[in-house]
Amino acid sequence: MTTKQIEAVYELANSIYNKEIRLVDAKKIISEKFSVNKNSFADYYRAFQKMLDGELHTRSISSDLRNYYLDMIYKHYGPNKLKIALDAYMDSIIYYEEAHNTNMITERNIHKHFYDILLK
C-alpha cells in the first residue's frame, strides 16, 4: 500500500470507530477513491477496532499499516489506549507465531518501538 492509501485507511477506520461513518460507506470510498480492496479494508478496520478495544485479531495486516495505526493511536488517543493496543498487538503476534510456527521479528520490533515510547 502507498502512504496515501495507508493514511486513508486510518482516517476511514477511525471515522467508523467513532461512529462518524458506516463501514459500508467507507468501503465504497476506499475502493473508489484509493483503489483499496473493500474486503481487505474491512479486515484493516477490524484490526484497528480490536487494537483499540484490546481484543485479539487473528488476521495479519501489513507492518507499515500496523506501524501507522500505532503511531496515530498514540497521537489521537494517548498512552493509555496505546498500551491497550500494544497488549492486543502482542496477543496477535503470539497467536500468529504459534499458528504458523514462525517468528515475527519485524512485528516484534514495531511493538518494542512503541512500548519503549510508553516507558519514556
ABEGO torsion letter per residue (X at the ends): XBAAAAAAAAAAAAAAAAGABBAAAAAAAAAAAAGBBAAAAAAAAAAAAAAAAGBBBABBBBAAAAAAAAAAAAAAAEAAAAAAAAAAAAAAAAAAAAAAGBBBAAAAAAAAAAAAAAAX
